[in-house]
Amino acid sequence: MRITSEFGNPIKLLFLLSLPLILTVQSFAQAVEKVIDTEFDNCTSIMVGKKASTDGSTITSHSCDSRSDRTWVNIVPRMKHVKGTMAKVYFEPKLTTMPDQPNRKVTVEIPQVTETYAYFNAAYPIMNEYQLAIGESTFGGKDIMQSDSGKIDCPELYRLALERAKTAREAIKVIDELTKRYGYNDVGECFTFADPNEVWYFEIVGPGKGKIGAVWAAVRVPDDHISVNANASRIRTLNLKDKENFLASDNVFSKAEELGLWNSKSGQPFEFCYVYANRNSLGCRRREWRVLSLVAPSLKLDANAENYPISVKPEKKYSAQEVVNMFRDYYQDTPFDMTKTILTVDKEGKSIISPVANPFMNNDLKSLFKVSSERTIACVRATYVQVTQSRSWLPNEIGGIVWFGYDNPTATPHIPYYIGNTTMPNSYMVDGRAKFNKESAWWAFRVVSQLAMFRWQDMIKEINPVWQEIENKAFNEQSKIEEQALILYKEDPNTAKDFLTKYSNNIANNAVERYWLLYEELWSKYTQKF
């Protein structure tokens, strides 16, 4: 097939000539991805209450920083089901499954509801048609808590919650009912729920070996606060008399006593994060510090502290775009920026950061340059980053939006997908994780970000204007597009959905084309500089 850039130049030949470099880029990426600070350091999630956002949106997010999660994305439609039918619950090997998922293992069948809701689906489902959105971050928890008898894992709880719930509180109720009956079999997870009115921070662990059930706790994020999870359990004390702001499983205290993890007669306070997990990882805690310090610098939080407030009131209101930018943070302008000590001298004799210094160096390079390792918010392993907006004053089809960007967020644009959209671009439906695939959108962004590792300081200056042009245009025209969609919606909701689908897919397709061209440009310019 002949492929052309948006400027009409053939790129297939140049691409084939550059295949050896792609293989080098793949090898380099694999080397970079060996860096891991803790057993669980694969995701970050940031939450924003509606009074803490610039436009009244509730916001949640998820940096899916895994080396194995699938890269394809699809939209699962609303479906009606015959009363009495059963729904299959799967264990899903995310690396190998495709959109039709033919090779998933069925763990249990449960009674199906009469109607399941449409949702935007990635490695983890993201948002449903009622603007209920979920973010995620794994914290592991104590080994004693993991069940070998439960039937439902984390991604399936995600899916079932979005299929069956309209609000964050309903999602927590769905999860409670399902895990009581069928059991949770995964490690400790944090789910971050946002509906058009509320944001909830939820943590869950298993009930222990041989047991069916789960143990969980949830805290409502105040409307004027921002919160974060970065792979460490954070819920401490629970005021279960305050049901507006705290919820928990019936066994949250009794299970701890049953397993000898806490004694109510000891005089020691019950703290969920210490009873069922730990706060040992500095790599996790430092990301918490960074987010909370960015939004509330006057708190002067200690970068080495063990605990921080679960949420803080920001010193200004934050937009979705500013939340996206937090995921690009690698501790710039702090002592923890891993590039600041790798220096060279320019032509004028001035000391500058070396062109090869980058925030995502593998352990060999860190050792060579004598750099202390940091797990930054921006992550070279990212499969994608999502930032969602849920807005109560708009119809669901327009009010729910997912800002979605593939791969390393420092080098890629985030594209708006409305929950009323009906299809994804074809290239977004092609999996690229198992091997290189030119038809996969993920690889367009991947080859650029990984190529930049060879000469980061120079190349990122050429990459930034590309993603900024795409992303800034989308944010700048958001209000205008939504005004047009609202006019169409009042005439015919389906016309509005078609309009938004075409809008999102055009941005995505143009971005993919532009990134393949950018790859050519970088390859051509920097060939002699490696």
N, C-alpha and C positions, 0 to 999 in steps of 0.2 A: 504494500500500500504506500502511495506517495503522500508524505506529510509535508505541509508547508507552514511557515510561520505567518503571523498576522501581517507581516510586511510582504508576503508573497515569495520569500526566498526558500528554496528547497533545503531541508535540514536532514533528510534521511541519510544522505551520503556522509555528511560530517559526523552525524551521530554514530554510524557504523565504524568510522575511522577512530572514534573516541572510545569504543567499547573497552579497549585495554585500560583506559583511565577509569572507566566506571568500575571495572573489577578491582582496580587499586582503591578507588573510593570506598567500595564495599568492604574491602579488607581493612582499610583504615577505620571505617565506621565500627566494624566489629571490635577492633582494638580499643577504640574510644569507649565502647559500651561495656568493657570489662570493669569500668570504674563503678563501684557500688559501696556505699558507706555502711549500710545496715542491711539486714535480711529483707526488710520491707522499706523501700524508699522510692516507690514507683509513681506516686501521684501527689499532686497538691490541689486543694480546693479552697477557693475564696468565696465568701458569701457577703451580700450587701442587703441590708434592710431597705424598705421602700422610702423611708425618710432620710436615709443616708445616701441615696442615689440622686443624681442631678434631675432626673425626670419623673421620679416616683416609681420606677421599676424596682421589682425585687430581682436580685441577681444571684445565681450560683454558677459554679464553674468546675472544671476538671482538666487537669493536665495528665493525659493518659501516657505515662512515662514508662511503658513496658516494652521489652524486646520481643514480645511474642504476640501481642494483641493484633487482631486482624485490622486491615486498613480500609476495607470497603465500608460504604455507608449506604443505607437505604431508608425508605419511608414505608412503614408497615401500616396498611389502611385499617380503618374501623371495620370490625367484622361482627356479624350476628351469628349466633349458635343455637342449634336445636336444644331445647330443654332436655336435660338428662345426659347430654354428651359429656365426655371426659376430655380434659386438657392434659397434654403430655408436658412433663417437666424434664428438662434435659441437663446433662452435664456436657458442657460445650468446650471442646478443644479449639480455642479461638484461632489458633494459627492456621488450621487446615480447612475450617468451614467456610463456605461461600454463601451468598444470599439465600439459596434454597436449602442450605444446611442439611445435606443428605446423610451425613455420617455422625450425627450427634447421638450420644447414648441416652436413652430414656431411663430416668431414675425412678419416676413414679407417675401415676396418672391421678389427677384430682378433678373434682366436679368443675365443669366449665360454667362460666357466667353466661347470661343470655347475650351480652354484647361486650366486646373488648374494644378499647379506645385506640385510635390511631396514634403512632408515635414515631419520632425521629430516632433512628436506630444506628448506632455505631458499635464498636467493641463492647461498650456498655450503652444501653438505651439512654437517651438524653432528655427528651421532653415529649409530653403527650398533647393531644388536641385541646385539652383544657388548661394549657400553659403550666401544668405541673412539671417541674424540671428537677433533675437529680444530678449531683456531683458525687465524686467518690474518692476515698483515699484509704489504703490498706494500712492497718497498724499492727496486725498480727495477733497480739494478745498472748497470754500465757498458754503454753502447750497443753496444759491440763484441761483447757476449756474446749478444745476442738473435738467435735463429735465424729465418730465413724458410722453412726447410725442414721443421721439426718439425711434428707433427700433433696434439699434445696440449697444451691450455692449462691454466692453474691450476685453474679450477672442475672440469674433467673429471678431472684428477688426483685431486682431492678425492673425486669420485664413485667413480672406479674403485678407489681405496684403500679406501673404506668398503664397497664392494660385495664386495671380495675379501680383506680382512685382518681378523684378530681382535685383533691387538695392534699397538702402536706400531712395534715392530721389524718385524713383518710388513708393515705399511703402507709403511715405508721400503724394504723389499725389493721390494714390488710396484711402487713408483714407479721404483726403479732399473731393474728389468727392462723396464718399459714404455717409459721414456725412452731406454734404450739402443737399443731396437728401432725405436721410432716417432718419437722426438724430442720435445723440449719446445720450444714456440714462444712462450712468454710472457716477461714481464719477471721480474726477480728477486723471489722470494716467500719469506716465512717461513711455514712450517707449524708449528703447535704441537700435538703429539700427546699425548693422555692415554688410557691404558687403565687398568684397575683397579689396576695395580701400578706402572706407570712413566709418567714424563713425559719427552718428548723435544722438543728444540728443533732444527728442521730448516730449512736455507736452500738454495735452488736457483736457478740461473741457466741460461740457454741455453748451447750450445756454440760459438756464433758463426755468422755469416752463411753460408748454404750447407751447414751441418753438421747431422747428425742426432745426437741424444744430449742430455746435460745435464751440468752440474757441480753437485755438491751436497756439503754437509757437515752433520753432525748431532751434537749434544751432549746427553747425558742430563742432565736437571735433577736434582740430588741430592734424595733423598726428603725431606730436611729444609730444602729451599730454595724460594724463590719467584723467578720470572724474569719478564721482560717483553720484548715487541717493540713498537716504535712507529714502524714504517716506515723503519727503518734497519738495515742488516746489522750483526750484533753478534758473530759468531763470529770469533775471532782465531786463536790457535795451535791446532793439532790434534795430539793424541798418539794416533796410529792404532795404536800397539802396545796401547793400552788399549781393547779392543773392547767392554768393558762400558759404557764411557762416551763413546766417540767412534766415529763411522762417517763414511765419505766415499766418493764415487764413485772409481772406479779412476783417473780422469784428473784428479783434483783438483789435482795438482802439474804434470803434463805439459801440460795445457791452458794453464796460466798461462805456461809457458815457450814453448809453441808460438805464443801470441799476443803474446809480448813483454811480458807483464804482471809477470813476476818471473823472476829468474835465480838458480838454486840455487847458482851459484858466486859470487854477489855478496857473500855474507856477511850479507845482509839476511834477517831472519826471514820465513817465510811467514805472512801473516795474511789469512785468507779475506776479511774485510770490506774490507780495503784493496786486495787484489789484484783482486777482482771487483766491488767497489762503492766506497762512500766513507762517511765519517762527518761530512759537511759540515753537515747540517741541525740547527740549534739547536732548531727546533720538534719534531723527533723526539727528540733527546737529552734535552730537558727533560722530556718525558713519562717517559722511562726513569728520570731522576733522581727524579721525583716518586713513582713507584711504589716504587722501591727505598728512598727516603728515608722513605716512610710506614711500610714494614714493618721498617726497620732504621735508625731515626733516629740512633742513637749512632754510626753510621759517618760522619756529618757530611759527606756527599757534596757536592761542589761543583756547584751548579746550572748552571755554565757549562763544566763539564769536557767533554773530547772522548770519553772512554771511562769506562765503569763496569763492575763485575763482571757477567758474564752472568747470574749468579744470586746471591742472598744468603740467609743464614739469618735468618729473621724473629725479632724479639724477643718475639713471642708467636705462637700458632697462629691461623690465619685460617679463618673459616667462608665458605661460599659467599655468604652474604648480605653479608659484609664485602667480598668481591671485587666483588659487584654495586655496592656503594657506592663503590668506587674509580673506577668508570666514571662516577660523578656528580661527580667532582672537577674543579674549575676553578681550582685553585691557591688555594683559600681559605686565609686566614691566612698568606699568603706575599707577598713583594713583587711577584709576578707576577699577582695577582688584578686583572683589568682593571676591576672595579667600584669599587675602594676610593678612587680619586681623583675620582670623579664625585659631588660633594657638593652638598647644598642645605641650607636651614635649615628646621627644623620650626616648628610654632606656638609652641613654647616657646623658640625662639631657639637650639636646639641644632643643631649640624652633623651631618647624617645623609647616608647614601648616597641619591642621588636615586632616586625611584621608577622612572625610565626607564633607570637603569643596569642593564645585564645582561651576562653573560659571553660573549654570542654576537653582539655588535654587528658590523655590516658595516663595511667600510673607511671609508665616508662618515661614519658616526657616530664611529668611532675618531678620524678626522681632526678632526671637529668638537670632540670632547672632549679632543683631544690625548692619546690613550691609545696606548701601545705595544702592538702586536699580539702575542698569544700563542696557540699552538695547544695548547689544553687537552685533557685526557683526555676529559672530556665534550664531545660534539660535536653541534652543531645539525643537521648533515647526516646523522646516524645513520639508517639504514634500520631497524636493530634492534641489540640487544646480546644476546649469549648468554653464559651462564656454565654450564658443565657440571660434573656430579659423576659420577665412576665409582667404584664401591664393590665390592670383591672379596668381601665377606662376605654379599652379598645376591644372590638370583637376578638374572640380567641384566635381566629385565623391570622389576624394582623398583629395582635398584641404579643403573641409568643414568638420569640426570635432566638435563633442559635447562631452566634458568631463562631465559626468553625475554621480552624487552621490546621493543616497537616504539618507534621514533623516539627523540627526545632523552631520554637516560636520567635526566636531572635532573627530568623531569616525568612519568614513566611507571612503572607497576608491572611487576615481573618475575613471570611466571606459570610454575608448574612443569609440565613435560611429561615424562612417563616414557617411556622408550624402548619399554616394552611397550604404550603407547597404540596404538590402531588407527586412529583418525581425528582430524582437526583440526576445530575449529568452522568452519561454512560461511563466516563472514566473514573467516576467516584464509586462505581459499582464493581470495579475490577480490583481484586485483591493483589497486593504487591509484596506482602511480607515474606512469603516463602522463597521467592526468587525475583530477580529483576524482571519488570514487565513494562514495556514502553507504553502500553495502553492504560496503565494505572496512573491516576492523577497523583497519588502519593509519591510516586517516583519522580515526578517532575520537580517537586519541592525537595525531595530527598537528595537528588544528585547535586543540586545547587548548594544546599547547606553542608553536605559532606565534602564537596570540592573545596569549599571555603576554609576547611580545616588546615589546608596546606599553607595558606598565607592569609590568615584571618583578618588582620588589621587593615590590609589593603582591600581585600575582596568584600568585606562587609560594608565598606563605604560605597561600593557599587551595587550591592544587594539591597541595602536599606532604601534608596530612592524608589526601587521597583515595587517592593511590597507597600511602602508608604503611599505611593500614588494610588494603588489599587484599594488599599484599606481606607485611606482618608477619604477618597471619593465616595465609598460606600457609606461611611459614617456621615459625611457632609450632606449627602442627598437622602438620608434616611427619612427625615420628616416629609420631604416633598413626595417621595415614593409612597409613603403611608397615607398621605392625604389623598393621592390619586386612587390608591387601593380602597380607601374608605368610601369614596364617591362610587366606585364600581360595586363595592359590597352592598351598598344600600339599594342598588338596582338589581344585582344578582350576585350572591356570594361566590358562585362557581366562576364567574368572570373575574372576580377579584383574585381568587386562588390561582387561576391560570396566569393572570398578570404577574403575580408575585413569583410564581414558579419560573416563568420565562426570565424575569429580572434576575433572580438568584443564579439560575443556570448560565445565563450569559456572562455574568461576572466570573463565575467559576471556570467556564470554558476558556475565556480570554486570559485568565490568570494562569491556567495550565499552559496554554500556548506561549505566553510571555516567559514563563519559567524555563521551558525547553529552549527558547531563544537565549535567555540569560545564561543558561548552561553553556551554549555555544560560545557566547561572547567571552565568558570567563575562561573557558578552555582555550580559546584562540589567543587571548591576550596574555595569559599567565603560563603558557606552555614552557617558555624558556626561563621561568622564574622559580620553578620547584627546586 
